[in-house]
Amino acid sequence: MNNNNYLSSAIVTFPSEGDYKLWSEKFALFNTDQAKEFLKKSGQLNVSCIRITDENLVKVMIVWEYKDEEAFVRCQKLWAKWGDIAQDFVSKIVFNRGIKFYSW
């Protein structure tokens, strides 16, 4: 596996289960077969959403993996449109990005 892939991650915190549910439905709706085809052709390798185990907070970790930083930039043409449907729920999001230097 290429250890120099570019990754973007986010921690999304929701004030309620209802906000989380609405967000997860919209995230699934956004990721149509057509969107996935564009992202794959543009160099995105995968995206994973992980519900973080926490008794007091509703949190999700999202990890996007790209072939390289240029692929990330190409894919932003689509991901930038997320804001068009990412409404009607409350969340706080913190992003991190970087180059993978080790994996097994």
Backbone atoms as SQL, in Angstrom:
CREATE TABLE atoms (id INTEGER PRIMARY KEY, chain TEXT, resi INTEGER, resn TEXT, atom TEXT, x REAL, y REAL, z REAL);
INSERT INTO atoms VALUES
  (1, 'A', 1, 'MET', 'N', 0.832, -1.175, 0.000),
  (2, 'A', 1, 'MET', 'CA', 0.000, 0.000, 0.000),
  (3, 'A', 1, 'MET', 'C', 0.876, 1.238, 0.000),
  (4, 'A', 2, 'ASN', 'N', 0.462, 2.234, -0.743),
  (5, 'A', 2, 'ASN', 'CA', 1.179, 3.497, -0.799),
  (6, 'A', 2, 'ASN', 'C', 1.065, 4.199, 0.550),
  (7, 'A', 3, 'ASN', 'N', 2.201, 4.424, 1.192),
  (8, 'A', 3, 'ASN', 'CA', 2.183, 5.084, 2.490),
  (9, 'A', 3, 'ASN', 'C', 2.225, 6.592, 2.383),
  (10, 'A', 4, 'ASN', 'N', 2.123, 7.146, 1.188),
  (11, 'A', 4, 'ASN', 'CA', 2.167, 8.591, 1.025),
  (12, 'A', 4, 'ASN', 'C', 0.818, 9.164, 0.618),
  (13, 'A', 5, 'ASN', 'N', -0.255, 8.432, 0.866),
  (14, 'A', 5, 'ASN', 'CA', -1.575, 8.938, 0.540),
  (15, 'A', 5, 'ASN', 'C', -1.890, 10.160, 1.385),
  (16, 'A', 6, 'TYR', 'N', -2.767, 10.993, 0.865),
  (17, 'A', 6, 'TYR', 'CA', -3.179, 12.213, 1.558),
  (18, 'A', 6, 'TYR', 'C', -4.482, 11.921, 2.290),
  (19, 'A', 7, 'LEU', 'N', -4.546, 12.295, 3.555),
  (20, 'A', 7, 'LEU', 'CA', -5.746, 12.048, 4.353),
  (21, 'A', 7, 'LEU', 'C', -6.312, 13.339, 4.907),
  (22, 'A', 8, 'SER', 'N', -7.614, 13.350, 4.997),
  (23, 'A', 8, 'SER', 'CA', -8.328, 14.433, 5.660),
  (24, 'A', 8, 'SER', 'C', -9.228, 13.759, 6.679),
  (25, 'A', 9, 'SER', 'N', -9.268, 14.311, 7.881),
  (26, 'A', 9, 'SER', 'CA', -10.139, 13.739, 8.900),
  (27, 'A', 9, 'SER', 'C', -10.915, 14.853, 9.568),
  (28, 'A', 10, 'ALA', 'N', -12.028, 14.477, 10.156),
  (29, 'A', 10, 'ALA', 'CA', -12.853, 15.449, 10.868),
  (30, 'A', 10, 'ALA', 'C', -13.497, 14.767, 12.062),
  (31, 'A', 11, 'ILE', 'N', -13.655, 15.533, 13.112),
  (32, 'A', 11, 'ILE', 'CA', -14.464, 15.109, 14.250),
  (33, 'A', 11, 'ILE', 'C', -15.686, 16.022, 14.239),
  (34, 'A', 12, 'VAL', 'N', -16.855, 15.410, 14.149),
  (35, 'A', 12, 'VAL', 'CA', -18.111, 16.150, 14.125),
  (36, 'A', 12, 'VAL', 'C', -18.842, 15.868, 15.436),
  (37, 'A', 13, 'THR', 'N', -19.200, 16.916, 16.151),
  (38, 'A', 13, 'THR', 'CA', -19.913, 16.782, 17.416),
  (39, 'A', 13, 'THR', 'C', -21.325, 17.332, 17.245),
  (40, 'A', 14, 'PHE', 'N', -22.297, 16.577, 17.693),
  (41, 'A', 14, 'PHE', 'CA', -23.711, 16.946, 17.579),
  (42, 'A', 14, 'PHE', 'C', -24.304, 17.169, 18.963),
  (43, 'A', 15, 'PRO', 'N', -25.234, 18.107, 19.094),
  (44, 'A', 15, 'PRO', 'CA', -25.860, 18.332, 20.399),
  (45, 'A', 15, 'PRO', 'C', -26.924, 17.295, 20.749),
  (46, 'A', 16, 'SER', 'N', -27.364, 16.515, 19.749),
  (47, 'A', 16, 'SER', 'CA', -28.430, 15.546, 20.013),
  (48, 'A', 16, 'SER', 'C', -28.377, 14.388, 19.025),
  (49, 'A', 17, 'GLU', 'N', -29.038, 13.303, 19.390),
  (50, 'A', 17, 'GLU', 'CA', -29.181, 12.151, 18.484),
  (51, 'A', 17, 'GLU', 'C', -29.955, 12.552, 17.235),
  (52, 'A', 18, 'GLY', 'N', -30.916, 13.448, 17.390),
  (53, 'A', 18, 'GLY', 'CA', -31.709, 13.901, 16.244),
  (54, 'A', 18, 'GLY', 'C', -30.857, 14.606, 15.204),
  (55, 'A', 19, 'ASP', 'N', -29.945, 15.469, 15.656),
  (56, 'A', 19, 'ASP', 'CA', -29.039, 16.154, 14.726),
  (57, 'A', 19, 'ASP', 'C', -28.124, 15.144, 14.038),
  (58, 'A', 20, 'TYR', 'N', -27.610, 14.184, 14.812),
  (59, 'A', 20, 'TYR', 'CA', -26.758, 13.138, 14.244),
  (60, 'A', 20, 'TYR', 'C', -27.521, 12.342, 13.177),
  (61, 'A', 21, 'LYS', 'N', -28.754, 11.957, 13.479),
  (62, 'A', 21, 'LYS', 'CA', -29.554, 11.159, 12.548),
  (63, 'A', 21, 'LYS', 'C', -29.781, 11.927, 11.239),
  (64, 'A', 22, 'LEU', 'N', -30.141, 13.196, 11.343),
  (65, 'A', 22, 'LEU', 'CA', -30.375, 13.993, 10.140),
  (66, 'A', 22, 'LEU', 'C', -29.081, 14.139, 9.333),
  (67, 'A', 23, 'TRP', 'N', -27.958, 14.397, 10.023),
  (68, 'A', 23, 'TRP', 'CA', -26.670, 14.508, 9.333),
  (69, 'A', 23, 'TRP', 'C', -26.332, 13.207, 8.601),
  (70, 'A', 24, 'SER', 'N', -26.480, 12.066, 9.291),
  (71, 'A', 24, 'SER', 'CA', -26.102, 10.785, 8.675),
  (72, 'A', 24, 'SER', 'C', -26.985, 10.465, 7.465),
  (73, 'A', 25, 'GLU', 'N', -28.253, 10.820, 7.526),
  (74, 'A', 25, 'GLU', 'CA', -29.137, 10.611, 6.371),
  (75, 'A', 25, 'GLU', 'C', -28.695, 11.474, 5.193),
  (76, 'A', 26, 'LYS', 'N', -28.349, 12.727, 5.466),
  (77, 'A', 26, 'LYS', 'CA', -27.912, 13.628, 4.393),
  (78, 'A', 26, 'LYS', 'C', -26.547, 13.209, 3.840),
  (79, 'A', 27, 'PHE', 'N', -25.670, 12.709, 4.704),
  (80, 'A', 27, 'PHE', 'CA', -24.354, 12.249, 4.233),
  (81, 'A', 27, 'PHE', 'C', -24.541, 11.083, 3.262),
  (82, 'A', 28, 'ALA', 'N', -25.421, 10.155, 3.600),
  (83, 'A', 28, 'ALA', 'CA', -25.698, 9.020, 2.713),
  (84, 'A', 28, 'ALA', 'C', -26.340, 9.496, 1.410),
  (85, 'A', 29, 'LEU', 'N', -27.249, 10.445, 1.499),
  (86, 'A', 29, 'LEU', 'CA', -27.920, 10.986, 0.320),
  (87, 'A', 29, 'LEU', 'C', -26.920, 11.680, -0.610),
  (88, 'A', 30, 'PHE', 'N', -25.955, 12.383, -0.038),
  (89, 'A', 30, 'PHE', 'CA', -24.948, 13.109, -0.821),
  (90, 'A', 30, 'PHE', 'C', -24.041, 12.149, -1.584),
  (91, 'A', 31, 'ASN', 'N', -23.771, 11.009, -1.009),
  (92, 'A', 31, 'ASN', 'CA', -22.836, 10.042, -1.598),
  (93, 'A', 31, 'ASN', 'C', -23.543, 9.078, -2.550),
  (94, 'A', 32, 'THR', 'N', -24.082, 9.632, -3.605),
  (95, 'A', 32, 'THR', 'CA', -24.761, 8.835, -4.621),
  (96, 'A', 32, 'THR', 'C', -23.745, 8.012, -5.402),
  (97, 'A', 33, 'ASP', 'N', -24.217, 7.065, -6.182),
  (98, 'A', 33, 'ASP', 'CA', -23.325, 6.288, -7.045),
  (99, 'A', 33, 'ASP', 'C', -22.572, 7.207, -8.010),
  (100, 'A', 34, 'GLN', 'N', -23.271, 8.216, -8.534),
  (101, 'A', 34, 'GLN', 'CA', -22.641, 9.163, -9.460),
  (102, 'A', 34, 'GLN', 'C', -21.550, 9.955, -8.740),
  (103, 'A', 35, 'ALA', 'N', -21.805, 10.382, -7.513),
  (104, 'A', 35, 'ALA', 'CA', -20.794, 11.124, -6.747),
  (105, 'A', 35, 'ALA', 'C', -19.585, 10.237, -6.471),
  (106, 'A', 36, 'LYS', 'N', -19.841, 9.002, -6.054),
  (107, 'A', 36, 'LYS', 'CA', -18.732, 8.083, -5.765),
  (108, 'A', 36, 'LYS', 'C', -17.891, 7.826, -7.008),
  (109, 'A', 37, 'GLU', 'N', -18.532, 7.708, -8.163),
  (110, 'A', 37, 'GLU', 'CA', -17.792, 7.481, -9.408),
  (111, 'A', 37, 'GLU', 'C', -16.878, 8.667, -9.707),
  (112, 'A', 38, 'PHE', 'N', -17.406, 9.895, -9.563),
  (113, 'A', 38, 'PHE', 'CA', -16.585, 11.085, -9.786),
  (114, 'A', 38, 'PHE', 'C', -15.406, 11.117, -8.817),
  (115, 'A', 39, 'LEU', 'N', -15.669, 10.856, -7.541),
  (116, 'A', 39, 'LEU', 'CA', -14.619, 10.919, -6.525),
  (117, 'A', 39, 'LEU', 'C', -13.541, 9.867, -6.779),
  (118, 'A', 40, 'LYS', 'N', -13.947, 8.661, -7.122),
  (119, 'A', 40, 'LYS', 'CA', -12.969, 7.607, -7.405),
  (120, 'A', 40, 'LYS', 'C', -12.113, 7.967, -8.619),
  (121, 'A', 41, 'LYS', 'N', -12.745, 8.463, -9.682),
  (122, 'A', 41, 'LYS', 'CA', -11.996, 8.863, -10.881),
  (123, 'A', 41, 'LYS', 'C', -11.057, 10.030, -10.585),
  (124, 'A', 42, 'SER', 'N', -11.429, 10.836, -9.593),
  (125, 'A', 42, 'SER', 'CA', -10.626, 12.010, -9.240),
  (126, 'A', 42, 'SER', 'C', -9.512, 11.685, -8.253),
  (127, 'A', 43, 'GLY', 'N', -9.470, 10.431, -7.754),
  (128, 'A', 43, 'GLY', 'CA', -8.371, 10.022, -6.892),
  (129, 'A', 43, 'GLY', 'C', -8.705, 9.795, -5.430),
  (130, 'A', 44, 'GLN', 'N', -10.007, 9.866, -5.076),
  (131, 'A', 44, 'GLN', 'CA', -10.355, 9.531, -3.691),
  (132, 'A', 44, 'GLN', 'C', -10.389, 8.016, -3.566),
  (133, 'A', 45, 'LEU', 'N', -9.717, 7.489, -2.557),
  (134, 'A', 45, 'LEU', 'CA', -9.645, 6.040, -2.361),
  (135, 'A', 45, 'LEU', 'C', -10.797, 5.521, -1.508),
  (136, 'A', 46, 'ASN', 'N', -11.188, 6.290, -0.502),
  (137, 'A', 46, 'ASN', 'CA', -12.313, 5.880, 0.343),
  (138, 'A', 46, 'ASN', 'C', -12.716, 6.997, 1.278),
  (139, 'A', 47, 'VAL', 'N', -13.841, 6.798, 1.925),
  (140, 'A', 47, 'VAL', 'CA', -14.290, 7.653, 3.018),
  (141, 'A', 47, 'VAL', 'C', -14.929, 6.728, 4.044),
  (142, 'A', 48, 'SER', 'N', -14.638, 6.965, 5.311),
  (143, 'A', 48, 'SER', 'CA', -15.212, 6.161, 6.397),
  (144, 'A', 48, 'SER', 'C', -15.773, 7.090, 7.460),
  (145, 'A', 49, 'CYS', 'N', -16.933, 6.726, 7.975),
  (146, 'A', 49, 'CYS', 'CA', -17.544, 7.452, 9.083),
  (147, 'A', 49, 'CYS', 'C', -17.612, 6.496, 10.268),
  (148, 'A', 50, 'ILE', 'N', -17.102, 6.949, 11.403),
  (149, 'A', 50, 'ILE', 'CA', -17.023, 6.104, 12.591),
  (150, 'A', 50, 'ILE', 'C', -17.750, 6.804, 13.726),
  (151, 'A', 51, 'ARG', 'N', -18.751, 6.153, 14.287),
  (152, 'A', 51, 'ARG', 'CA', -19.448, 6.704, 15.450),
  (153, 'A', 51, 'ARG', 'C', -18.534, 6.518, 16.653),
  (154, 'A', 52, 'ILE', 'N', -18.163, 7.604, 17.296),
  (155, 'A', 52, 'ILE', 'CA', -17.262, 7.565, 18.433),
  (156, 'A', 52, 'ILE', 'C', -18.049, 7.181, 19.687),
  (157, 'A', 53, 'THR', 'N', -17.521, 6.234, 20.417),
  (158, 'A', 53, 'THR', 'CA', -18.162, 5.773, 21.635),
  (159, 'A', 53, 'THR', 'C', -17.911, 6.795, 22.739),
  (160, 'A', 54, 'ASP', 'N', -18.962, 7.431, 23.186),
  (161, 'A', 54, 'ASP', 'CA', -18.873, 8.426, 24.246),
  (162, 'A', 54, 'ASP', 'C', -20.238, 8.502, 24.909),
  (163, 'A', 55, 'GLU', 'N', -20.281, 8.328, 26.205),
  (164, 'A', 55, 'GLU', 'CA', -21.559, 8.330, 26.925),
  (165, 'A', 55, 'GLU', 'C', -22.210, 9.700, 26.968),
  (166, 'A', 56, 'ASN', 'N', -21.416, 10.764, 26.878),
  (167, 'A', 56, 'ASN', 'CA', -21.942, 12.096, 27.095),
  (168, 'A', 56, 'ASN', 'C', -22.120, 12.931, 25.835),
  (169, 'A', 57, 'LEU', 'N', -21.448, 12.551, 24.750),
  (170, 'A', 57, 'LEU', 'CA', -21.501, 13.341, 23.524),
  (171, 'A', 57, 'LEU', 'C', -21.825, 12.466, 22.323),
  (172, 'A', 58, 'VAL', 'N', -22.437, 13.074, 21.332),
  (173, 'A', 58, 'VAL', 'CA', -22.708, 12.391, 20.067),
  (174, 'A', 58, 'VAL', 'C', -21.650, 12.871, 19.087),
  (175, 'A', 59, 'LYS', 'N', -20.716, 11.967, 18.703),
  (176, 'A', 59, 'LYS', 'CA', -19.586, 12.341, 17.842),
  (177, 'A', 59, 'LYS', 'C', -19.384, 11.324, 16.722),
  (178, 'A', 60, 'VAL', 'N', -18.870, 11.839, 15.613),
  (179, 'A', 60, 'VAL', 'CA', -18.499, 11.009, 14.468),
  (180, 'A', 60, 'VAL', 'C', -17.109, 11.438, 14.014),
  (181, 'A', 61, 'MET', 'N', -16.288, 10.453, 13.671),
  (182, 'A', 61, 'MET', 'CA', -15.005, 10.730, 13.033),
  (183, 'A', 61, 'MET', 'C', -15.154, 10.351, 11.560),
  (184, 'A', 62, 'ILE', 'N', -14.757, 11.252, 10.680),
  (185, 'A', 62, 'ILE', 'CA', -14.785, 10.985, 9.243),
  (186, 'A', 62, 'ILE', 'C', -13.338, 10.972, 8.759),
  (187, 'A', 63, 'VAL', 'N', -12.994, 9.968, 7.947),
  (188, 'A', 63, 'VAL', 'CA', -11.654, 9.888, 7.368),
  (189, 'A', 63, 'VAL', 'C', -11.803, 9.731, 5.856),
  (190, 'A', 64, 'TRP', 'N', -11.236, 10.672, 5.134),
  (191, 'A', 64, 'TRP', 'CA', -11.182, 10.613, 3.683),
  (192, 'A', 64, 'TRP', 'C', -9.752, 10.272, 3.290),
  (193, 'A', 65, 'GLU', 'N', -9.572, 9.342, 2.367),
  (194, 'A', 65, 'GLU', 'CA', -8.226, 8.998, 1.901),
  (195, 'A', 65, 'GLU', 'C', -8.149, 9.223, 0.395),
  (196, 'A', 66, 'TYR', 'N', -7.081, 9.900, -0.006),
  (197, 'A', 66, 'TYR', 'CA', -6.861, 10.270, -1.402),
  (198, 'A', 66, 'TYR', 'C', -5.516, 9.734, -1.881),
  (199, 'A', 67, 'LYS', 'N', -5.412, 9.566, -3.181),
  (200, 'A', 67, 'LYS', 'CA', -4.156, 9.113, -3.795),
  (201, 'A', 67, 'LYS', 'C', -3.016, 10.069, -3.445),
  (202, 'A', 68, 'ASP', 'N', -3.295, 11.360, -3.490),
  (203, 'A', 68, 'ASP', 'CA', -2.295, 12.387, -3.189),
  (204, 'A', 68, 'ASP', 'C', -3.023, 13.709, -2.938),
  (205, 'A', 69, 'GLU', 'N', -2.276, 14.746, -2.642),
  (206, 'A', 69, 'GLU', 'CA', -2.891, 16.035, -2.332),
  (207, 'A', 69, 'GLU', 'C', -3.620, 16.627, -3.536),
  (208, 'A', 70, 'GLU', 'N', -3.115, 16.378, -4.726),
  (209, 'A', 70, 'GLU', 'CA', -3.783, 16.871, -5.934),
  (210, 'A', 70, 'GLU', 'C', -5.165, 16.238, -6.090),
  (211, 'A', 71, 'ALA', 'N', -5.281, 14.955, -5.746),
  (212, 'A', 71, 'ALA', 'CA', -6.583, 14.285, -5.796),
  (213, 'A', 71, 'ALA', 'C', -7.544, 14.930, -4.800),
  (214, 'A', 72, 'PHE', 'N', -7.038, 15.263, -3.622),
  (215, 'A', 72, 'PHE', 'CA', -7.858, 15.968, -2.625),
  (216, 'A', 72, 'PHE', 'C', -8.425, 17.254, -3.225),
  (217, 'A', 73, 'VAL', 'N', -7.576, 18.032, -3.888),
  (218, 'A', 73, 'VAL', 'CA', -8.008, 19.297, -4.486),
  (219, 'A', 73, 'VAL', 'C', -9.071, 19.045, -5.554),
  (220, 'A', 74, 'ARG', 'N', -8.863, 18.039, -6.403),
  (221, 'A', 74, 'ARG', 'CA', -9.853, 17.726, -7.446),
  (222, 'A', 74, 'ARG', 'C', -11.191, 17.338, -6.839),
  (223, 'A', 75, 'CYS', 'N', -11.160, 16.551, -5.786),
  (224, 'A', 75, 'CYS', 'CA', -12.391, 16.063, -5.157),
  (225, 'A', 75, 'CYS', 'C', -13.146, 17.165, -4.424),
  (226, 'A', 76, 'GLN', 'N', -12.446, 18.230, -4.060),
  (227, 'A', 76, 'GLN', 'CA', -13.127, 19.331, -3.373),
  (228, 'A', 76, 'GLN', 'C', -14.163, 20.006, -4.259),
  (229, 'A', 77, 'LYS', 'N', -14.067, 19.825, -5.571),
  (230, 'A', 77, 'LYS', 'CA', -15.086, 20.367, -6.476),
  (231, 'A', 77, 'LYS', 'C', -16.460, 19.811, -6.121),
  (232, 'A', 78, 'LEU', 'N', -16.497, 18.553, -5.686),
  (233, 'A', 78, 'LEU', 'CA', -17.766, 17.956, -5.270),
  (234, 'A', 78, 'LEU', 'C', -18.016, 18.157, -3.778),
  (235, 'A', 79, 'TRP', 'N', -17.019, 17.870, -2.936),
  (236, 'A', 79, 'TRP', 'CA', -17.230, 17.981, -1.488),
  (237, 'A', 79, 'TRP', 'C', -17.611, 19.394, -1.072),
  (238, 'A', 80, 'ALA', 'N', -17.183, 20.405, -1.825),
  (239, 'A', 80, 'ALA', 'CA', -17.533, 21.792, -1.508),
  (240, 'A', 80, 'ALA', 'C', -19.041, 22.035, -1.619),
  (241, 'A', 81, 'LYS', 'N', -19.729, 21.167, -2.339),
  (242, 'A', 81, 'LYS', 'CA', -21.179, 21.304, -2.503),
  (243, 'A', 81, 'LYS', 'C', -21.963, 20.708, -1.333),
  (244, 'A', 82, 'TRP', 'N', -21.271, 20.061, -0.393),
  (245, 'A', 82, 'TRP', 'CA', -21.931, 19.474, 0.778),
  (246, 'A', 82, 'TRP', 'C', -22.778, 20.518, 1.501),
  (247, 'A', 83, 'GLY', 'N', -22.293, 21.740, 1.562),
  (248, 'A', 83, 'GLY', 'CA', -23.017, 22.807, 2.246),
  (249, 'A', 83, 'GLY', 'C', -24.390, 23.089, 1.651),
  (250, 'A', 84, 'ASP', 'N', -24.592, 22.722, 0.386),
  (251, 'A', 84, 'ASP', 'CA', -25.894, 22.937, -0.244),
  (252, 'A', 84, 'ASP', 'C', -26.998, 22.102, 0.404),
  (253, 'A', 85, 'ILE', 'N', -26.642, 20.924, 0.948),
  (254, 'A', 85, 'ILE', 'CA', -27.668, 20.091, 1.592),
  (255, 'A', 85, 'ILE', 'C', -27.429, 19.929, 3.090),
  (256, 'A', 86, 'ALA', 'N', -26.280, 20.379, 3.572),
  (257, 'A', 86, 'ALA', 'CA', -25.935, 20.210, 4.995),
  (258, 'A', 86, 'ALA', 'C', -26.609, 21.296, 5.823),
  (259, 'A', 87, 'GLN', 'N', -27.915, 21.186, 5.906),
  (260, 'A', 87, 'GLN', 'CA', -28.704, 22.168, 6.639),
  (261, 'A', 87, 'GLN', 'C', -29.674, 21.439, 7.558),
  (262, 'A', 88, 'ASP', 'N', -30.325, 22.177, 8.400),
  (263, 'A', 88, 'ASP', 'CA', -31.369, 21.663, 9.297),
  (264, 'A', 88, 'ASP', 'C', -30.827, 20.828, 10.446),
  (265, 'A', 89, 'PHE', 'N', -29.533, 20.837, 10.672),
  (266, 'A', 89, 'PHE', 'CA', -28.966, 20.173, 11.843),
  (267, 'A', 89, 'PHE', 'C', -27.842, 21.042, 12.397),
  (268, 'A', 90, 'VAL', 'N', -27.542, 20.824, 13.660),
  (269, 'A', 90, 'VAL', 'CA', -26.488, 21.583, 14.327),
  (270, 'A', 90, 'VAL', 'C', -25.306, 20.662, 14.549),
  (271, 'A', 91, 'SER', 'N', -24.100, 21.160, 14.257),
  (272, 'A', 91, 'SER', 'CA', -22.890, 20.379, 14.501),
  (273, 'A', 91, 'SER', 'C', -21.693, 21.310, 14.616),
  (274, 'A', 92, 'LYS', 'N', -20.673, 20.795, 15.246),
  (275, 'A', 92, 'LYS', 'CA', -19.375, 21.477, 15.315),
  (276, 'A', 92, 'LYS', 'C', -18.380, 20.531, 14.654),
  (277, 'A', 93, 'ILE', 'N', -17.533, 21.057, 13.769),
  (278, 'A', 93, 'ILE', 'CA', -16.611, 20.187, 13.046),
  (279, 'A', 93, 'ILE', 'C', -15.192, 20.739, 13.124),
  (280, 'A', 94, 'VAL', 'N', -14.239, 19.826, 13.328),
  (281, 'A', 94, 'VAL', 'CA', -12.821, 20.178, 13.370),
  (282, 'A', 94, 'VAL', 'C', -12.096, 19.273, 12.370),
  (283, 'A', 95, 'PHE', 'N', -11.373, 19.893, 11.427),
  (284, 'A', 95, 'PHE', 'CA', -10.656, 19.160, 10.382),
  (285, 'A', 95, 'PHE', 'C', -9.165, 19.053, 10.675),
  (286, 'A', 96, 'ASN', 'N', -8.567, 17.979, 10.174),
  (287, 'A', 96, 'ASN', 'CA', -7.115, 17.793, 10.163),
  (288, 'A', 96, 'ASN', 'C', -6.758, 17.175, 8.818),
  (289, 'A', 97, 'ARG', 'N', -5.617, 17.558, 8.262),
  (290, 'A', 97, 'ARG', 'CA', -5.190, 17.004, 6.978),
  (291, 'A', 97, 'ARG', 'C', -3.694, 16.745, 7.005),
  (292, 'A', 98, 'GLY', 'N', -3.269, 15.717, 6.259),
  (293, 'A', 98, 'GLY', 'CA', -1.844, 15.443, 6.184),
  (294, 'A', 98, 'GLY', 'C', -1.525, 14.240, 5.321),
  (295, 'A', 99, 'ILE', 'N', -0.245, 13.959, 5.196),
  (296, 'A', 99, 'ILE', 'CA', 0.250, 12.853, 4.387),
  (297, 'A', 99, 'ILE', 'C', 0.516, 11.654, 5.297),
  (298, 'A', 100, 'LYS', 'N', -0.020, 10.508, 4.910),
  (299, 'A', 100, 'LYS', 'CA', 0.199, 9.286, 5.675),
  (300, 'A', 100, 'LYS', 'C', 1.663, 8.873, 5.543),
  (301, 'A', 101, 'PHE', 'N', 2.317, 8.613, 6.674),
  (302, 'A', 101, 'PHE', 'CA', 3.706, 8.205, 6.618),
  (303, 'A', 101, 'PHE', 'C', 3.933, 6.777, 7.084),
  (304, 'A', 102, 'TYR', 'N', 2.899, 6.140, 7.666),
  (305, 'A', 102, 'TYR', 'CA', 3.048, 4.748, 8.093),
  (306, 'A', 102, 'TYR', 'C', 1.672, 4.091, 8.181),
  (307, 'A', 103, 'SER', 'N', 1.605, 2.879, 7.731),
  (308, 'A', 103, 'SER', 'CA', 0.416, 2.053, 7.937),
  (309, 'A', 103, 'SER', 'C', 0.812, 0.586, 7.732),
  (310, 'A', 104, 'TRP', 'N', -0.013, -0.309, 8.200),
  (311, 'A', 104, 'TRP', 'CA', 0.218, -1.736, 7.970),
  (312, 'A', 104, 'TRP', 'C', -1.107, -2.419, 7.812);
